[in-house]
Amino acid sequence: MTYNRCIGTRYCANNCPYKVRRFNWADYTGADSFPNNRDQKLVGKLDPVVEQMNEDLTRMVLNPDVTVRSRGVIEKCSFCVQRLQEAKLKAKKDDRVLADGDAKTACMQACPTDAIVFGNVHDKESRIAKTREENEQRLFYVIEQIHTLPNVNYLAKIRNTDEVIEEEHEGGEQTEQKEVKAEAAH
């Protein structure tokens, strides 16, 4: 998506197979662009969004390291492109290749279980490449059948823990139970 060309037609949101695009109804960036934006004689009745944007806590959304498009533009996760560019610039200044773990997206940093992994899939030593290799049976892509070739993959939840536990036990009775459960599953 080219954000400076987006005029908010919502065409991409209507046709997005992943349903990840959202229309930005709020005027986060324009609330402070005019000096008299709270003068009711000039602007009439105040919009609640403009009133809210004049609070200190809400104005933190105007952080230059956060990508927020203006009202009427489609919002979509940018994978914290500003953080990625900052990490690339630091690596370039140090005259080295971007190492695994140099750049962390906000969701990756905030996740306490370390469930979100980003990295270079072409580097065989990177964490993401190892995760994909170790979990080949669990790896899947959303709506893979429409062949959009996304680079975001997910790991399926392991649900057959009974079979794994029964394999650890030895004896004929456990083996028969495993076979019966496997037949019932098919």
C-alpha positions as CSV (number, residue, x, y, z in Angstrom):
1,M,0.0,0.0,0.0
2,T,1.3,3.5,-0.8
3,Y,-0.1,5.6,2.1
4,N,0.6,9.0,0.6
5,R,-1.6,8.0,-2.4
6,C,-4.4,6.3,-0.4
7,I,-7.6,8.4,-0.6
8,G,-9.7,6.2,1.6
9,T,-11.9,4.4,-1.0
10,R,-11.8,1.3,1.2
11,Y,-11.4,-0.8,-1.9
12,C,-8.5,-2.8,-0.4
13,A,-10.4,-3.3,2.9
14,N,-13.4,-4.7,1.1
15,N,-11.2,-7.0,-1.0
16,C,-8.5,-8.0,1.4
17,P,-8.7,-11.8,1.8
18,Y,-7.1,-11.6,5.3
19,K,-9.4,-8.8,6.6
20,V,-6.6,-7.0,8.3
21,R,-7.2,-3.5,6.9
22,R,-9.2,-1.1,8.9
23,F,-10.6,2.3,7.9
24,N,-9.2,5.1,10.2
25,W,-12.1,7.2,11.3
26,A,-10.2,9.2,13.9
27,D,-8.3,12.4,13.2
28,Y,-5.2,11.6,15.3
29,T,-2.7,13.6,13.3
30,G,-4.8,16.7,12.4
31,A,-6.2,17.6,15.8
32,D,-3.4,20.0,16.6
33,S,-2.6,21.3,13.1
34,F,-4.6,24.5,13.5
35,P,-4.0,26.9,16.4
36,N,-7.7,27.6,17.0
37,N,-9.0,24.1,16.7
38,R,-10.8,24.4,20.0
39,D,-12.4,27.8,19.4
40,Q,-16.1,27.1,19.2
41,K,-16.8,30.4,17.5
42,L,-14.7,29.3,14.5
43,V,-15.2,25.5,14.4
44,G,-18.7,25.2,15.8
45,K,-19.5,22.3,18.1
46,L,-16.3,20.5,19.0
47,D,-15.8,17.0,17.7
48,P,-15.2,14.6,20.6
49,V,-12.1,13.3,18.9
50,V,-10.6,16.8,18.7
51,E,-11.4,17.3,22.4
52,Q,-9.8,14.0,23.2
53,M,-6.6,14.8,21.2
54,N,-5.9,17.8,23.5
55,E,-5.4,15.5,26.5
56,D,-1.7,14.8,27.3
57,L,-2.1,11.0,27.4
58,T,-3.9,10.9,24.0
59,R,-1.3,13.2,22.4
60,M,1.3,10.4,23.0
61,V,0.0,8.8,19.8
62,L,1.8,11.6,17.9
63,N,5.1,9.8,18.6
64,P,7.3,10.1,15.5
65,D,8.4,6.5,15.9
66,V,4.8,5.3,15.4
67,T,3.2,5.2,12.0
68,V,-0.3,6.7,12.2
69,R,-2.1,7.7,9.1
70,S,-4.6,10.6,8.9
71,R,-8.3,10.2,9.0
72,G,-9.7,8.5,5.9
73,V,-6.7,6.3,5.2
74,I,-6.7,2.5,5.6
75,E,-4.7,1.2,8.5
76,K,-2.8,-2.0,8.4
77,C,0.1,-3.4,10.4
78,S,3.4,-2.1,9.0
79,F,5.5,-4.5,11.1
80,C,7.0,-1.5,12.8
81,V,8.9,-0.4,9.7
82,Q,10.4,2.5,11.6
83,R,12.1,0.1,14.0
84,L,13.3,-2.1,11.2
85,Q,14.8,1.0,9.4
86,E,16.4,2.2,12.5
87,A,18.1,-1.2,13.1
88,K,19.2,-1.3,9.4
89,L,20.7,2.1,9.7
90,K,22.6,1.2,12.9
91,A,24.0,-1.9,11.2
92,K,25.0,0.1,8.2
93,K,26.8,2.7,10.3
94,D,28.7,-0.2,12.1
95,D,29.5,-1.6,8.6
96,R,28.0,-5.0,9.3
97,V,25.0,-7.1,8.3
98,L,21.8,-6.8,10.3
99,A,22.1,-9.6,12.9
100,D,19.3,-11.8,14.2
101,G,17.5,-10.0,17.0
102,D,18.8,-6.5,16.2
103,A,15.3,-5.3,15.2
104,K,12.3,-6.0,17.4
105,T,8.7,-5.1,16.5
106,A,6.4,-3.8,19.1
107,C,4.3,-7.0,19.3
108,M,7.5,-9.1,19.6
109,Q,8.8,-6.9,22.4
110,A,5.5,-6.9,24.2
111,C,4.8,-10.7,24.0
112,P,5.8,-12.3,27.3
113,T,5.7,-15.8,26.0
114,D,8.2,-15.1,23.1
115,A,5.6,-16.5,20.7
116,I,6.3,-14.0,17.9
117,V,9.5,-14.4,15.9
118,F,10.8,-12.2,13.2
119,G,14.0,-12.5,11.2
120,N,15.8,-13.4,8.0
121,V,14.4,-16.7,6.6
122,H,17.4,-16.9,4.2
123,D,19.9,-17.0,7.1
124,K,19.9,-20.7,8.2
125,E,21.2,-19.7,11.6
126,S,18.4,-17.2,12.4
127,R,15.8,-18.0,14.9
128,I,12.9,-17.9,12.4
129,A,14.7,-20.3,10.0
130,K,15.3,-22.7,12.9
131,T,11.7,-22.4,14.1
132,R,10.4,-23.1,10.6
133,E,12.7,-26.1,10.2
134,E,12.0,-27.7,13.6
135,N,8.2,-27.3,13.3
136,E,7.7,-28.3,9.7
137,Q,4.6,-30.4,10.5
138,R,2.9,-27.5,12.4
139,L,3.8,-24.8,9.9
140,F,1.0,-23.2,7.9
141,Y,0.1,-20.0,6.0
142,V,-3.3,-18.3,6.2
143,I,-5.5,-18.9,3.2
144,E,-2.7,-20.7,1.5
145,Q,-5.0,-22.0,-1.2
146,I,-5.5,-18.6,-2.8
147,H,-1.7,-18.5,-3.5
148,T,-0.9,-14.9,-2.3
149,L,2.4,-16.3,-1.0
150,P,2.6,-14.5,2.3
151,N,5.8,-14.5,4.3
152,V,3.9,-14.6,7.6
153,N,3.5,-18.2,8.8
154,Y,1.8,-19.7,11.9
155,L,2.3,-22.8,13.9
156,A,-0.7,-25.0,14.5
157,K,-1.6,-25.8,18.1
158,I,-0.7,-29.3,19.3
159,R,-4.0,-31.0,20.3
160,N,-3.1,-34.8,20.3
161,T,-1.2,-34.8,23.6
162,D,-2.9,-38.1,24.7
163,E,-1.1,-40.0,21.9
164,V,2.2,-38.5,22.8
165,I,1.8,-39.4,26.5
166,E,0.7,-43.0,25.6
167,E,3.8,-43.5,23.5
168,E,6.0,-42.9,26.5
169,H,4.4,-45.8,28.4
170,E,5.3,-49.3,27.5
171,G,3.0,-52.3,27.4
172,G,0.3,-53.8,25.2
173,E,-2.7,-52.1,26.8
174,Q,-1.4,-48.6,26.0
175,T,-0.6,-49.6,22.4
176,E,-4.1,-50.9,21.8
177,Q,-5.7,-47.7,23.3
178,K,-3.5,-45.6,20.9
179,E,-4.7,-47.6,17.9
180,V,-8.3,-47.3,19.0
181,K,-8.0,-43.5,19.4
182,A,-6.2,-43.2,16.0
183,E,-9.1,-45.1,14.3
184,A,-11.7,-42.9,16.1
185,A,-9.9,-39.8,14.9
186,H,-10.1,-40.9,11.2
